[in-house]
Amino acid sequence: MDGMSVCPVCDAEPMISDDPVEGELLECEDCGVELEILALDPITLGEAPDAEEDWGE
């Protein structure tokens, strides 16, 4: 891929696999935030939803 997508938190360019999938989760190496691939053309990244939020409540 072109590697032009940037982290919405710190503007770094996280590593994206050669075969990205919409909904795939990855971590920004610079700030450590968990990201989700929201769209593939162009690749759009967003913060991943907090999976542990509201568990057991």
Gaussian input, Z-matrix of N, CA and C with variables (Angstrom, degrees):
# hf/3-21g

backbone

0 1
 N
 C     1     B1
 C     2     B2     1     A1
 N     3     B3     2     A2     1     D1
 C     4     B4     3     A3     2     D2
 C     5     B5     4     A4     3     D3
 N     6     B6     5     A5     4     D4
 C     7     B7     6     A6     5     D5
 C     8     B8     7     A7     6     D6
 N     9     B9     8     A8     7     D7
 C    10    B10     9     A9     8     D8
 C    11    B11    10    A10     9     D9
 N    12    B12    11    A11    10    D10
 C    13    B13    12    A12    11    D11
 C    14    B14    13    A13    12    D12
 N    15    B15    14    A14    13    D13
 C    16    B16    15    A15    14    D14
 C    17    B17    16    A16    15    D15
 N    18    B18    17    A17    16    D16
 C    19    B19    18    A18    17    D17
 C    20    B20    19    A19    18    D18
 N    21    B21    20    A20    19    D19
 C    22    B22    21    A21    20    D20
 C    23    B23    22    A22    21    D21
 N    24    B24    23    A23    22    D22
 C    25    B25    24    A24    23    D23
 C    26    B26    25    A25    24    D24
 N    27    B27    26    A26    25    D25
 C    28    B28    27    A27    26    D26
 C    29    B29    28    A28    27    D27
 N    30    B30    29    A29    28    D28
 C    31    B31    30    A30    29    D29
 C    32    B32    31    A31    30    D30
 N    33    B33    32    A32    31    D31
 C    34    B34    33    A33    32    D32
 C    35    B35    34    A34    33    D33
 N    36    B36    35    A35    34    D34
 C    37    B37    36    A36    35    D35
 C    38    B38    37    A37    36    D36
 N    39    B39    38    A38    37    D37
 C    40    B40    39    A39    38    D38
 C    41    B41    40    A40    39    D39
 N    42    B42    41    A41    40    D40
 C    43    B43    42    A42    41    D41
 C    44    B44    43    A43    42    D42
 N    45    B45    44    A44    43    D43
 C    46    B46    45    A45    44    D44
 C    47    B47    46    A46    45    D45
 N    48    B48    47    A47    46    D46
 C    49    B49    48    A48    47    D47
 C    50    B50    49    A49    48    D48
 N    51    B51    50    A50    49    D49
 C    52    B52    51    A51    50    D50
 C    53    B53    52    A52    51    D51
 N    54    B54    53    A53    52    D52
 C    55    B55    54    A54    53    D53
 C    56    B56    55    A55    54    D54
 N    57    B57    56    A56    55    D55
 C    58    B58    57    A57    56    D56
 C    59    B59    58    A58    57    D57
 N    60    B60    59    A59    58    D58
 C    61    B61    60    A60    59    D59
 C    62    B62    61    A61    60    D60
 N    63    B63    62    A62    61    D61
 C    64    B64    63    A63    62    D62
 C    65    B65    64    A64    63    D63
 N    66    B66    65    A65    64    D64
 C    67    B67    66    A66    65    D65
 C    68    B68    67    A67    66    D66
 N    69    B69    68    A68    67    D67
 C    70    B70    69    A69    68    D68
 C    71    B71    70    A70    69    D69
 N    72    B72    71    A71    70    D70
 C    73    B73    72    A72    71    D71
 C    74    B74    73    A73    72    D72
 N    75    B75    74    A74    73    D73
 C    76    B76    75    A75    74    D74
 C    77    B77    76    A76    75    D75
 N    78    B78    77    A77    76    D76
 C    79    B79    78    A78    77    D77
 C    80    B80    79    A79    78    D78
 N    81    B81    80    A80    79    D79
 C    82    B82    81    A81    80    D80
 C    83    B83    82    A82    81    D81
 N    84    B84    83    A83    82    D82
 C    85    B85    84    A84    83    D83
 C    86    B86    85    A85    84    D84
 N    87    B87    86    A86    85    D85
 C    88    B88    87    A87    86    D86
 C    89    B89    88    A88    87    D87
 N    90    B90    89    A89    88    D88
 C    91    B91    90    A90    89    D89
 C    92    B92    91    A91    90    D90
 N    93    B93    92    A92    91    D91
 C    94    B94    93    A93    92    D92
 C    95    B95    94    A94    93    D93
 N    96    B96    95    A95    94    D94
 C    97    B97    96    A96    95    D95
 C    98    B98    97    A97    96    D96
 N    99    B99    98    A98    97    D97
 C   100   B100    99    A99    98    D98
 C   101   B101   100   A100    99    D99
 N   102   B102   101   A101   100   D100
 C   103   B103   102   A102   101   D101
 C   104   B104   103   A103   102   D102
 N   105   B105   104   A104   103   D103
 C   106   B106   105   A105   104   D104
 C   107   B107   106   A106   105   D105
 N   108   B108   107   A107   106   D106
 C   109   B109   108   A108   107   D107
 C   110   B110   109   A109   108   D108
 N   111   B111   110   A110   109   D109
 C   112   B112   111   A111   110   D110
 C   113   B113   112   A112   111   D111
 N   114   B114   113   A113   112   D112
 C   115   B115   114   A114   113   D113
 C   116   B116   115   A115   114   D114
 N   117   B117   116   A116   115   D115
 C   118   B118   117   A117   116   D116
 C   119   B119   118   A118   117   D117
 N   120   B120   119   A119   118   D118
 C   121   B121   120   A120   119   D119
 C   122   B122   121   A121   120   D120
 N   123   B123   122   A122   121   D121
 C   124   B124   123   A123   122   D122
 C   125   B125   124   A124   123   D123
 N   126   B126   125   A125   124   D124
 C   127   B127   126   A126   125   D125
 C   128   B128   127   A127   126   D126
 N   129   B129   128   A128   127   D127
 C   130   B130   129   A129   128   D128
 C   131   B131   130   A130   129   D129
 N   132   B132   131   A131   130   D130
 C   133   B133   132   A132   131   D131
 C   134   B134   133   A133   132   D132
 N   135   B135   134   A134   133   D133
 C   136   B136   135   A135   134   D134
 C   137   B137   136   A136   135   D135
 N   138   B138   137   A137   136   D136
 C   139   B139   138   A138   137   D137
 C   140   B140   139   A139   138   D138
 N   141   B141   140   A140   139   D139
 C   142   B142   141   A141   140   D140
 C   143   B143   142   A142   141   D141
 N   144   B144   143   A143   142   D142
 C   145   B145   144   A144   143   D143
 C   146   B146   145   A145   144   D144
 N   147   B147   146   A146   145   D145
 C   148   B148   147   A147   146   D146
 C   149   B149   148   A148   147   D147
 N   150   B150   149   A149   148   D148
 C   151   B151   150   A150   149   D149
 C   152   B152   151   A151   150   D150
 N   153   B153   152   A152   151   D151
 C   154   B154   153   A153   152   D152
 C   155   B155   154   A154   153   D153
 N   156   B156   155   A155   154   D154
 C   157   B157   156   A156   155   D155
 C   158   B158   157   A157   156   D156
 N   159   B159   158   A158   157   D157
 C   160   B160   159   A159   158   D158
 C   161   B161   160   A160   159   D159
 N   162   B162   161   A161   160   D160
 C   163   B163   162   A162   161   D161
 C   164   B164   163   A163   162   D162
 N   165   B165   164   A164   163   D163
 C   166   B166   165   A165   164   D164
 C   167   B167   166   A166   165   D165
 N   168   B168   167   A167   166   D166
 C   169   B169   168   A168   167   D167
 C   170   B170   169   A169   168   D168

   B1=1.4630
   B2=1.5260
   B3=1.3175
   B4=1.4526
   B5=1.5316
   B6=1.3342
   B7=1.4509
   B8=1.5229
   B9=1.3293
   B10=1.4598
   B11=1.5260
   B12=1.3135
   B13=1.4566
   B14=1.5225
   B15=1.3253
   B16=1.4583
   B17=1.5202
   B18=1.3130
   B19=1.4560
   B20=1.5286
   B21=1.3408
   B22=1.4612
   B23=1.5220
   B24=1.3310
   B25=1.4602
   B26=1.5254
   B27=1.3425
   B28=1.4732
   B29=1.5248
   B30=1.3241
   B31=1.4688
   B32=1.5278
   B33=1.3397
   B34=1.4656
   B35=1.5235
   B36=1.3166
   B37=1.4654
   B38=1.5210
   B39=1.3383
   B40=1.4689
   B41=1.5265
   B42=1.3358
   B43=1.4570
   B44=1.5188
   B45=1.3095
   B46=1.4568
   B47=1.5196
   B48=1.3187
   B49=1.4623
   B50=1.5238
   B51=1.3169
   B52=1.4631
   B53=1.5248
   B54=1.3278
   B55=1.4596
   B56=1.5336
   B57=1.3467
   B58=1.4681
   B59=1.5227
   B60=1.3290
   B61=1.4593
   B62=1.5208
   B63=1.3352
   B64=1.4551
   B65=1.5247
   B66=1.3313
   B67=1.4490
   B68=1.5209
   B69=1.3372
   B70=1.4688
   B71=1.5273
   B72=1.3268
   B73=1.4566
   B74=1.5237
   B75=1.3247
   B76=1.4470
   B77=1.5116
   B78=1.3315
   B79=1.4529
   B80=1.5145
   B81=1.3182
   B82=1.4643
   B83=1.5254
   B84=1.3372
   B85=1.4550
   B86=1.5256
   B87=1.3233
   B88=1.4639
   B89=1.5293
   B90=1.3430
   B91=1.4668
   B92=1.5279
   B93=1.3534
   B94=1.4554
   B95=1.5207
   B96=1.3420
   B97=1.4525
   B98=1.5295
   B99=1.3388
   B100=1.4564
   B101=1.5262
   B102=1.3232
   B103=1.4595
   B104=1.5212
   B105=1.3190
   B106=1.4583
   B107=1.5187
   B108=1.3439
   B109=1.4616
   B110=1.5289
   B111=1.3354
   B112=1.4608
   B113=1.5242
   B114=1.3254
   B115=1.4624
   B116=1.5210
   B117=1.3293
   B118=1.4643
   B119=1.5185
   B120=1.3146
   B121=1.4638
   B122=1.5169
   B123=1.3281
   B124=1.4769
   B125=1.5253
   B126=1.3361
   B127=1.4664
   B128=1.5172
   B129=1.3178
   B130=1.4599
   B131=1.5167
   B132=1.3301
   B133=1.4551
   B134=1.5181
   B135=1.3275
   B136=1.4545
   B137=1.5145
   B138=1.3270
   B139=1.4565
   B140=1.5178
   B141=1.3214
   B142=1.4568
   B143=1.5231
   B144=1.3296
   B145=1.4717
   B146=1.5166
   B147=1.3222
   B148=1.4632
   B149=1.5220
   B150=1.3230
   B151=1.4679
   B152=1.5160
   B153=1.3385
   B154=1.4597
   B155=1.5235
   B156=1.3068
   B157=1.4594
   B158=1.5246
   B159=1.3281
   B160=1.4634
   B161=1.5247
   B162=1.3109
   B163=1.4727
   B164=1.5120
   B165=1.3093
   B166=1.4494
   B167=1.5195
   B168=1.3117
   B169=1.4656
   B170=1.4992
   A1=109.58
   A2=116.14
   A3=119.54
   A4=114.26
   A5=118.45
   A6=120.72
   A7=114.39
   A8=117.35
   A9=120.04
   A10=113.21
   A11=117.67
   A12=119.52
   A13=109.44
   A14=116.34
   A15=120.35
   A16=110.84
   A17=115.18
   A18=122.32
   A19=108.80
   A20=118.11
   A21=120.36
   A22=112.84
   A23=117.91
   A24=121.22
   A25=111.48
   A26=116.59
   A27=118.60
   A28=114.10
   A29=118.61
   A30=123.77
   A31=114.75
   A32=117.75
   A33=119.85
   A34=108.30
   A35=117.01
   A36=121.58
   A37=109.11
   A38=117.59
   A39=119.25
   A40=111.70
   A41=115.61
   A42=121.49
   A43=109.22
   A44=116.66
   A45=122.03
   A46=107.00
   A47=116.11
   A48=120.29
   A49=111.14
   A50=116.02
   A51=120.94
   A52=111.69
   A53=116.59
   A54=121.31
   A55=109.04
   A56=116.53
   A57=119.12
   A58=112.32
   A59=115.61
   A60=122.31
   A61=107.17
   A62=116.65
   A63=119.82
   A64=109.13
   A65=117.30
   A66=121.61
   A67=113.78
   A68=116.57
   A69=121.08
   A70=109.85
   A71=115.68
   A72=121.02
   A73=109.53
   A74=116.19
   A75=121.64
   A76=108.07
   A77=115.76
   A78=119.85
   A79=109.84
   A80=116.16
   A81=120.46
   A82=107.77
   A83=116.18
   A84=120.24
   A85=111.16
   A86=118.07
   A87=121.07
   A88=112.93
   A89=117.82
   A90=119.40
   A91=113.17
   A92=117.97
   A93=121.04
   A94=115.08
   A95=117.92
   A96=119.74
   A97=109.71
   A98=116.67
   A99=120.57
   A100=108.34
   A101=115.63
   A102=121.77
   A103=110.44
   A104=115.10
   A105=121.80
   A106=108.04
   A107=116.49
   A108=120.41
   A109=106.95
   A110=116.04
   A111=121.51
   A112=112.06
   A113=117.29
   A114=121.91
   A115=107.89
   A116=116.34
   A117=120.51
   A118=114.28
   A119=119.60
   A120=120.53
   A121=111.43
   A122=119.51
   A123=125.13
   A124=110.35
   A125=116.05
   A126=119.35
   A127=108.92
   A128=114.80
   A129=121.57
   A130=108.26
   A131=115.62
   A132=120.74
   A133=110.61
   A134=115.77
   A135=121.71
   A136=108.55
   A137=116.28
   A138=119.22
   A139=108.90
   A140=116.26
   A141=120.70
   A142=109.05
   A143=117.20
   A144=119.46
   A145=110.50
   A146=116.45
   A147=122.21
   A148=109.69
   A149=117.94
   A150=121.34
   A151=112.37
   A152=117.66
   A153=118.92
   A154=113.33
   A155=117.03
   A156=121.40
   A157=111.31
   A158=116.90
   A159=124.16
   A160=114.93
   A161=119.02
   A162=120.02
   A163=109.59
   A164=116.73
   A165=122.44
   A166=114.76
   A167=117.22
   A168=119.84
   A169=111.71
   D1=174.60
   D2=-172.47
   D3=-82.03
   D4=-14.04
   D5=177.05
   D6=69.02
   D7=19.87
   D8=-176.42
   D9=-89.21
   D10=-7.02
   D11=-179.37
   D12=-75.94
   D13=143.05
   D14=-177.75
   D15=-123.95
   D16=155.30
   D17=176.87
   D18=-65.38
   D19=129.12
   D20=179.99
   D21=-70.48
   D22=-11.72
   D23=-178.80
   D24=-93.20
   D25=-47.97
   D26=-173.06
   D27=-121.99
   D28=1.24
   D29=178.79
   D30=66.97
   D31=13.49
   D32=173.80
   D33=-76.17
   D34=167.39
   D35=177.12
   D36=-105.33
   D37=97.48
   D38=-179.35
   D39=-68.92
   D40=155.01
   D41=176.89
   D42=-70.33
   D43=127.04
   D44=177.55
   D45=-117.81
   D46=136.83
   D47=-177.62
   D48=-60.97
   D49=162.03
   D50=179.52
   D51=-69.52
   D52=-17.27
   D53=-178.59
   D54=-129.55
   D55=68.53
   D56=-175.64
   D57=-68.28
   D58=151.95
   D59=-179.45
   D60=-126.73
   D61=135.38
   D62=176.87
   D63=-58.53
   D64=132.82
   D65=-177.50
   D66=92.44
   D67=-7.67
   D68=178.83
   D69=-65.19
   D70=141.35
   D71=178.60
   D72=-102.26
   D73=142.79
   D74=174.75
   D75=-147.62
   D76=167.37
   D77=-178.43
   D78=-115.60
   D79=136.51
   D80=174.82
   D81=-73.51
   D82=124.45
   D83=-178.69
   D84=-68.88
   D85=-25.89
   D86=-175.76
   D87=-79.39
   D88=-49.30
   D89=-174.97
   D90=-111.26
   D91=-9.12
   D92=174.36
   D93=82.37
   D94=2.37
   D95=-179.54
   D96=-74.17
   D97=146.94
   D98=177.57
   D99=-85.29
   D100=129.43
   D101=-176.78
   D102=-114.66
   D103=156.04
   D104=176.61
   D105=-125.65
   D106=139.19
   D107=174.67
   D108=-79.26
   D109=114.00
   D110=-176.30
   D111=-89.61
   D112=-30.48
   D113=-179.39
   D114=-151.59
   D115=157.41
   D116=-175.72
   D117=-106.31
   D118=-21.01
   D119=-174.53
   D120=-137.72
   D121=89.13
   D122=0.71
   D123=-80.36
   D124=165.30
   D125=178.57
   D126=-64.86
   D127=124.25
   D128=179.99
   D129=-121.05
   D130=128.06
   D131=-179.12
   D132=-108.04
   D133=146.02
   D134=174.30
   D135=-141.18
   D136=165.38
   D137=176.73
   D138=-66.71
   D139=134.38
   D140=178.31
   D141=-69.78
   D142=144.78
   D143=176.79
   D144=-64.10
   D145=150.31
   D146=179.86
   D147=-73.76
   D148=105.02
   D149=-175.98
   D150=-65.43
   D151=-32.40
   D152=-175.52
   D153=-84.09
   D154=-4.81
   D155=-178.53
   D156=-65.50
   D157=135.09
   D158=176.05
   D159=67.06
   D160=14.60
   D161=177.40
   D162=-72.13
   D163=130.59
   D164=174.76
   D165=71.68
   D166=18.71
   D167=179.48
   D168=-110.00

